Amino acid sequence: MSKTNSLLVDKNKMPLAMGLAFVAFTTQFGGGFASGAQIYQYFINFGIWCLILPALTQGLYALFFWYGMRYAYKHKTYDYRSFSDSLYGKTKPVMSNLYEICYLIMIGTASAAAFATGGSTLASLFDIPYWLCTVIVAAFIFLVALYGTGVVRKCASTLSVLIIIGLVLVLVPNIIAQWDSISASISRMSAGEMTVLSSQSGAFGPALWSAVLYFFFQLASVSVMYQHMESVTDVKQINRAAIGMFLCNFLAMELSIVGLLAVAYVAELATASVPMLILVQNGVGAGILTPIISLLIILGAISTAVNMISGIVTRCVNALERGKSEKEKAQGHLARNAVFTLIFTFLAFAIAQFGLMAVVSKGYAYLGYAAMITLFVPFVVHVIATKGQEI
């Protein structure tokens, strides 16, 4: 490979552990995060606790992803259905099918939201029809997801670096320029004054539950990691990936929260759909940073949808290829991938056409409850029952 090639696509320079951490990063930090809306909804709106609760959220996220990946690696369960059938044991006729429903909820909410967010942002940037923008997003997602986990992981690595660079370019100058406003916001929140968007009291209990609920619906995406365990050669790679997940995700979330506190009490926030844009408009470099924010939202939306659609495609293709020899699997594998990728890309695309963002927003809460029942509780029960010896 030429020395001029990017570090992002050279597997010798991009360790597998980092690639896995970046897949988890791009799955969690989609368009909702890049816009700042999710940060306000689940953290800043609950008061001063927003500065410490991301550590809990991302700690749980990394811990449960670590356990799921270790189990998938040890038991060679490289899609969420085989993982579920193995983990749930005697309860699999009920629990595995419940998780299928949970995953479909995730496809219908997070993936559809990704299409809608990416399409809306493209439409506003280039003044072209919304439906055409979602077609463009769909085409990109289809092409990436079509070629399997290796391409998905490289894409996630590339998008992660771009998103992180974009966040730093947007947030660091504005944190420096608006530090007085950030300090004032922290003081007002410490005194119990709630932000413009908040209807909360500032009590710790609701803030804690909101952070945990955020973790629950993010936990549903752990299943997109199992397909990547087939490339793992040592559990140390998984251990390093979990550490990388926590550091990358926590720092990105904390940086975003601190930056967005600059506009926590700005009146325009009440009618804004993109809080991050309000931050830039009240800070520095609006002419340059506004397109960067738009690009971040698009990249975040695409990365989330790619990972989730790839997960269900792997599950369906593995089910069809189960029992076949390696030669039989190789024959027609790409065609099977193409069919299922097309089906689920079109499903998310079709839901996005309705523009049901209010329904999608509520869907995240339902997704959180579904993940609590089908993942969080079973994982905890499994750890206790096996004393952690199954990983």
LOPALUM-829472 format. One record per residue (C-alpha): residue in one letter; x, z, y. Coordinates in steps of 0.5 Angstrom, whole numbers. Layout:
<marpas>
A,X,Z,Y;
...
</marpas>
This chain:
<marpas>
M,0,0,0;
S,3,-2,7;
K,5,4,11;
T,1,1,17;
N,-5,3,12;
S,-10,9,14;
L,-8,16,11;
L,-16,16,10;
V,-16,11,5;
D,-9,12,1;
K,-10,17,-4;
N,-3,19,-5;
K,-4,22,3;
M,-11,24,2;
P,-11,30,-3;
L,-17,30,-8;
A,-19,37,-5;
M,-19,35,2;
G,-23,29,0;
L,-28,34,-3;
A,-28,38,3;
F,-30,32,7;
V,-36,30,3;
A,-39,37,3;
F,-37,37,11;
T,-41,30,12;
T,-47,32,8;
Q,-48,38,12;
F,-46,36,19;
G,-51,30,20;
G,-54,27,26;
G,-58,34,27;
F,-52,37,28;
A,-48,32,32;
S,-54,32,37;
G,-54,40,37;
A,-61,40,36;
Q,-60,44,29;
I,-55,49,32;
Y,-60,51,37;
Q,-66,51,32;
Y,-62,56,27;
F,-57,59,31;
I,-57,60,39;
N,-64,61,39;
F,-63,67,36;
G,-59,70,41;
I,-52,73,41;
W,-52,73,33;
C,-50,66,33;
L,-43,67,35;
I,-42,71,28;
L,-47,69,23;
P,-44,62,22;
A,-38,66,18;
L,-44,68,13;
T,-47,61,13;
Q,-41,58,11;
G,-38,63,7;
L,-44,63,2;
Y,-44,55,3;
A,-37,55,0;
L,-38,60,-5;
F,-44,57,-8;
F,-41,50,-8;
W,-35,52,-11;
Y,-39,55,-17;
G,-43,49,-18;
M,-37,45,-18;
R,-33,49,-23;
Y,-39,49,-27;
A,-40,42,-27;
Y,-32,41,-28;
K,-32,45,-34;
H,-38,43,-38;
K,-37,35,-36;
T,-44,35,-32;
Y,-43,29,-27;
D,-50,29,-25;
Y,-55,34,-22;
R,-60,33,-28;
S,-54,34,-34;
F,-52,40,-30;
S,-59,43,-29;
D,-60,42,-37;
S,-54,45,-38;
L,-54,51,-33;
Y,-62,52,-34;
G,-61,53,-42;
K,-68,54,-45;
T,-72,54,-38;
K,-69,47,-37;
P,-76,44,-39;
V,-79,47,-33;
M,-73,48,-28;
S,-69,42,-29;
N,-76,38,-27;
L,-77,43,-21;
Y,-70,41,-19;
E,-72,34,-19;
I,-77,35,-14;
C,-73,39,-10;
Y,-68,33,-10;
L,-74,28,-8;
I,-76,33,-2;
M,-68,33,0;
I,-68,25,0;
G,-75,25,3;
T,-73,29,9;
A,-65,29,10;
S,-64,22,8;
A,-70,20,12;
A,-68,24,18;
A,-62,21,18;
F,-65,14,18;
A,-69,15,24;
T,-64,19,28;
G,-59,13,27;
G,-64,8,28;
S,-66,11,34;
T,-59,12,37;
L,-58,5,36;
A,-64,3,39;
S,-63,7,45;
L,-55,4,46;
F,-57,-3,45;
D,-64,-4,47;
I,-66,-7,40;
P,-72,-6,36;
Y,-72,1,32;
W,-74,-3,25;
L,-68,-7,26;
C,-63,-1,27;
T,-66,2,21;
V,-65,-4,17;
I,-57,-4,20;
V,-57,3,18;
A,-60,2,11;
A,-55,-4,10;
F,-49,0,11;
I,-51,6,7;
F,-53,1,1;
L,-46,-2,1;
V,-42,4,1;
A,-47,8,-4;
L,-47,2,-9;
Y,-39,2,-11;
G,-39,9,-13;
T,-36,16,-12;
G,-29,13,-10;
V,-32,9,-5;
V,-37,15,-2;
R,-31,20,-2;
K,-26,15,2;
C,-32,14,7;
A,-33,21,7;
S,-26,22,9;
T,-26,17,14;
L,-32,19,17;
S,-30,26,17;
V,-24,25,21;
L,-28,21,26;
I,-33,26,27;
I,-28,32,28;
I,-24,28,33;
G,-31,26,37;
L,-33,33,37;
V,-26,35,40;
L,-26,30,45;
V,-33,32,47;
L,-33,39,46;
V,-26,42,48;
P,-26,39,55;
N,-33,41,57;
I,-31,48,54;
I,-25,48,59;
A,-29,46,65;
Q,-35,50,63;
W,-32,56,61;
D,-35,60,67;
S,-42,58,64;
I,-41,60,57;
S,-38,67,59;
A,-45,68,63;
S,-49,65,57;
I,-45,70,53;
S,-46,76,58;
R,-54,74,58;
M,-55,74,51;
S,-51,80,50;
A,-56,84,55;
G,-62,81,51;
E,-64,75,55;
M,-66,69,51;
T,-64,62,52;
V,-69,57,55;
L,-71,54,48;
S,-72,61,45;
S,-79,64,43;
Q,-75,70,39;
S,-74,77,41;
G,-66,77,39;
A,-67,82,34;
F,-62,81,28;
G,-67,81,22;
P,-70,74,24;
A,-63,71,26;
L,-60,73,19;
W,-66,70,16;
S,-65,64,20;
A,-58,63,18;
V,-60,64,11;
L,-65,59,11;
Y,-60,54,14;
F,-56,56,8;
F,-61,55,3;
F,-63,48,5;
Q,-56,46,6;
L,-55,49,-1;
A,-60,43,-4;
S,-54,38,-3;
V,-49,42,-8;
S,-51,37,-13;
V,-48,31,-9;
M,-41,34,-11;
Y,-42,34,-19;
Q,-41,26,-19;
H,-34,27,-16;
M,-32,32,-21;
E,-30,27,-26;
S,-24,25,-22;
V,-22,33,-22;
T,-16,34,-26;
D,-14,41,-25;
V,-19,47,-22;
K,-14,49,-17;
Q,-17,42,-13;
I,-24,45,-13;
N,-21,52,-11;
R,-17,49,-5;
A,-23,44,-4;
A,-28,51,-3;
I,-23,54,2;
G,-22,47,6;
M,-30,47,6;
F,-30,54,9;
L,-25,53,14;
C,-27,46,17;
N,-35,47,17;
F,-34,54,20;
L,-29,52,26;
A,-34,45,27;
M,-40,50,27;
E,-37,55,32;
L,-34,50,36;
S,-41,47,37;
I,-44,53,39;
V,-39,56,44;
G,-40,49,47;
L,-47,49,47;
L,-48,56,50;
A,-45,52,57;
V,-53,50,57;
A,-56,55,54;
Y,-60,57,60;
V,-60,50,64;
A,-68,48,65;
E,-67,41,63;
L,-66,43,56;
A,-73,45,55;
T,-75,37,55;
A,-68,35,52;
S,-68,32,45;
V,-61,31,45;
P,-58,38,47;
M,-51,35,47;
L,-52,30,52;
I,-55,36,57;
L,-48,39,56;
V,-44,33,57;
Q,-49,31,63;
N,-47,38,66;
G,-40,38,65;
V,-34,32,65;
G,-33,25,63;
A,-41,23,62;
G,-39,16,63;
I,-34,16,57;
L,-37,22,53;
T,-44,20,52;
P,-43,14,48;
I,-38,18,44;
I,-44,23,43;
S,-48,17,41;
L,-43,15,36;
L,-42,22,33;
I,-50,22,32;
I,-50,15,28;
L,-44,17,24;
G,-47,24,22;
A,-53,21,20;
I,-50,15,16;
S,-45,20,12;
T,-51,25,10;
A,-55,19,7;
V,-50,16,4;
N,-48,22,0;
M,-55,24,-2;
I,-57,17,-4;
S,-51,17,-8;
G,-52,23,-12;
I,-59,21,-14;
V,-56,14,-16;
T,-51,17,-20;
R,-56,21,-24;
C,-61,15,-25;
V,-55,11,-28;
N,-52,16,-32;
A,-59,17,-35;
L,-59,10,-37;
E,-52,9,-40;
R,-52,16,-44;
G,-50,14,-51;
K,-47,8,-49;
S,-40,6,-51;
E,-35,5,-45;
K,-35,-2,-46;
E,-43,-2,-46;
K,-43,2,-40;
A,-38,-3,-36;
Q,-43,-9,-38;
G,-48,-9,-32;
H,-46,-2,-29;
L,-45,-5,-22;
A,-52,-8,-23;
R,-55,-2,-25;
N,-52,2,-19;
A,-55,-4,-14;
V,-62,-3,-17;
F,-62,4,-16;
T,-58,4,-10;
L,-63,-1,-7;
I,-69,3,-9;
F,-67,10,-6;
T,-65,7,0;
F,-71,3,1;
L,-75,10,0;
A,-71,13,5;
F,-72,7,10;
A,-79,7,9;
I,-81,14,10;
A,-76,13,17;
Q,-81,8,19;
F,-87,13,20;
G,-82,17,25;
L,-85,23,22;
M,-80,27,25;
A,-84,33,26;
V,-86,33,19;
V,-79,32,17;
S,-77,38,21;
K,-82,42,17;
G,-79,39,11;
Y,-72,43,12;
A,-76,49,11;
Y,-79,47,5;
L,-73,44,2;
G,-70,51,4;
Y,-75,55,0;
A,-75,50,-6;
A,-67,51,-6;
M,-68,58,-6;
I,-72,58,-13;
T,-68,52,-16;
L,-61,54,-14;
F,-60,60,-11;
V,-63,65,-16;
P,-61,61,-22;
F,-54,61,-20;
V,-54,69,-18;
V,-58,70,-25;
H,-53,66,-29;
V,-47,69,-26;
I,-49,76,-28;
A,-52,74,-35;
T,-45,70,-36;
K,-41,75,-32;
G,-38,69,-29;
Q,-34,67,-35;
E,-38,60,-35;
I,-33,57,-30;
</marpas>
